Amino acid sequence: MPSRLVTLARLLYEKLLRYLLKFGVVGLTGYFIDVGIFNALRLGVFGDGHFFQGPIGAKIVSAGIATVVTWFGNRYWTFREHRRKNYLLELAEFSTVSVGGILIGLACLWVSHYLLGFTSLLADNISSNLVGLVLGTSFRFLLYRFWVYGHHRADGLTAREHKAEAARMALFEDEQSASEAAAKG
């Protein structure tokens, strides 16, 4: 029984927790970038009276910059063994999911600020950077893990390595294959 429990724990770590921990570190970095830029724009650090000083404009800019940073972190660290050869398609899918997460955060901010009338900086931060963050992050993790960097991707690094391994193992499976390979080479 204990060995079965250890096997289950190891499997859970390899299939989910390892990614969740790395995703959390990358996400925390993106979070600090997002919150820092959001608050700098809202407080007028980059000037007054423009669209990007308002709550929606500030969130679009801060989330956009944080998205680029987190794409690099997730591509080259969190899901590195599943990154894809076609990085432009991967970036497009990552961005699509990120936009979905951003829209979730923006919706929380919009409801709080404009529908409910909570217009203070604190209320904007709670609705966007707490409620919106939890909902948007859950959405992003699931779609990054199982769609953008899913094991099923034919052009993913893992899939390419499996194909290469299968090709190496099948290279000289029988005498006829060896003879044909020698004749070609």
Buried (B, 14 or more C-beta within 10 A) or exposed (E): EEEEEEEEEEEEEEEEEEBEEBBBEBBEBBBEBBBEBBBBBBEEEEEEEEEBBBBBBBBBBBBBBBBBBBBEBBBEEBBEEBBBEEEEEBBEBBBEBBBEBBBBBBBBBBBBBEEEEBEEEEBBBBBBBEBBBEBBBEBBBEBBBEBBBBEEBEEBBBBBEEEEEEEEEEEBEEEEEEEEEEEEE
